[in-house]
Amino acid sequence: MMMNKYFATGALLATTMITVAINPTATPFFAKLLPTIERKASAWLTRKVSTLKIDQQLIFLNMFAPNADPSSHSSEILEASMHCTRAIQEDSETAAAFDCFRDDAEEIIQMYIEDFEKRLMTKNNLPENMQELWQKLEKKVYELFAYINAIYYKILYDHIQSQGVTEPTRMFNAQGIIPQQKRTKALPKP
């Protein structure tokens, strides 16, 4: 059961990064959630991540990293994401930080859904095709998750750079963890 929640969230992260490219400064749709997301990301960094070793922090940065490599296939991205998620799950310290991130993301998404439902209930004319409406909501939830991910990535990236790591690199590929000496692909700057 415990492993399933990590892989479910890991799969959501991978799917989101494959299908949705979000720039947090260019997404006005979720702008009113930005202060909440930034506050939660900063608190997560302070409470859970800043106390981790730099390699553990870099695993999270890899988890949040957008896939900026157009030559990668989605199956490769998914495999690398699953290896990253497994590495997080296998370490009790990173697992605790992951749980906190997951809870934060779920809370923000729940706020968005509740606001959506409130706005829906105030409408006099509900759309005839409710299926289409729920599909649009699902798409917006994926976009929101990508937005949350992008903000956590930026905040963590800036923190890691302040720790002296000037060019963080990809740590995982489809085969698993990349040996330290063979990590050459830089993570994208936020």
N, C-alpha and C positions, 0 to 999 in steps of 0.2 A: 504494500500500500504506500509506504513512504517513498519508495523509488518511483512509483507512478506519478506522484505530484511533481517530482523533479523533471521527469521526462515529458510530462504534459506541458509544463511551463517551458521547458527547453524546446519542445516541438513548436509551441506557439511563438517563441522568440525566433526560431529559425524560419518558420513560415512567414512571419511578419517581415523579417529582414529580406527574404527572397521576393516577396510580392509588393511590399510597400516601402518606398523611399521617402523619408520625411526629413525636412530641414526644420528644426524647432523654431527658428526665427521667421520662417516663411509660412507658418500655418495659423492663420488668424481664426480658423474655426474653433480651435481649442484654447485660444488666447486667455479666456477667463480662468482656465484651469492652470495656467502657467505658474502663478505664484504658489499654488498648493503643491504642484509637482516639484518645483524648485525647493520649496521648504522641506518636503519629504525626502528628496534626493540628498540635500545637504545634511539633514538629520541622520539619514542612513549612512552616509559617508562618515560622519563624526562618530556615531555610536557603534557601527558594525565594521566598517571597512578600514578606517585609518589605523586601527590597531592590528590589522593583519600584516603579515610579511609582504614585501613588495611583489613577490611571485604570486601570492594569493590574490593581491589586488589586480595584477595583470590578467589573471584568469577571468575576473569579472569584466575587465575592460574588453577582453576578447569576446566574452558572452554578449556584451552590448554592441560590439563593433558592427557597423553597417557593412554589407558586402559591397565593397567598391570595386571588386575585381570582375569585370565583365566576362573574363575568360572562364570563370568558375561556373560549373553546372549546378543547378539547384540540388541535385542529389549529393554532390560534394559538400555543399554548404550545410545541408542537413546533417550529413555524417560528422563534419567538423563540429557543428553545434552540439550534437549528441555526445561527442567525446568531451567537449568542454563542460557540458552539464554533468556528465558522469564524474569528472574531476572535482567539480564543486560538491556534488553529493557525497563523495567518498571522504571528504575532509569535514570534521565536525564544526570547525570554525567557519569555513566558507558556507557550509550548509545552513548555519544559523543566520548568516548574512543574507543568503539566498531567500530563506523563509521571510525575513523582514522585507526584502524587496518585493517578493511575491504578494505579501499582505498589503504593502503600500499600493502596488499596481491594482490589485483587486478593489481596494477601497476607492481609488480614484475612478476606476471604471464603473463601480457601483454608483458613485455620485453622478456620473454622466448619464447612466441609464435611468436613475431616479428622476433627474431633471428632464430627460426626454419623455418619460412617462407622465410627468406633471404637465408638460407642454401639450402632450397628446390629449390628456383628459380635459384641457381647457378649450380644445377645438370643438366647434359646433358640428362641423362636417368631417367625419372621419373618412379616410380614403376607402374606396370599395375593396381594393385589393390589399388587405392587411399583410399578406405574405410578402408583397413587394416592400412594404414599409419595414417589416422585420429584417428583410435582407439588407436594406439600406442601413439599418441600425447595426447589424452585424459587421458590415463593411466599415462603418464609423468606429466601432469598437476596435477593430484591427488597426485602423489608422491612429486611434488614440493610444493603443498599446505601443505602436511604433514611435509616436510622439513622446510618450513617457520614456521609452528606451533611449531615444536620441538625447533627451535632457539628462538622464542618468549617465549616459556615455560622456557627454560634454563635461559634466561636473567631475566625474571620475578621471577623465583624461587630463583635465587641468590640474587636479590634485596629484596625479602620478608624475606629471611634468614638474610640479613643484618639489617632488621628492628626488629629482635628479635624473629621471628617465626621460631623455629628450626625444627619443624616437621609439615608442613602443611598437612591438612587432606581433604578427600573428603567431599564436602558440599551438594551434590545432589545425589539422587538415583531415581529409577523409580517412587516413590511416591511424590517426590518433594524435598524441602530443608530438610536436616537432622538437627534436633535440636542440638544446640551447644554441649550439654553434651553427645550426642550419636555419635559424629563424632570420629570414632576410626580408620578408614582405612587411613593410611598415603598415601599421593601422592608419586609417584615414584621419586627418585632423578634423575636429568637429567644426 
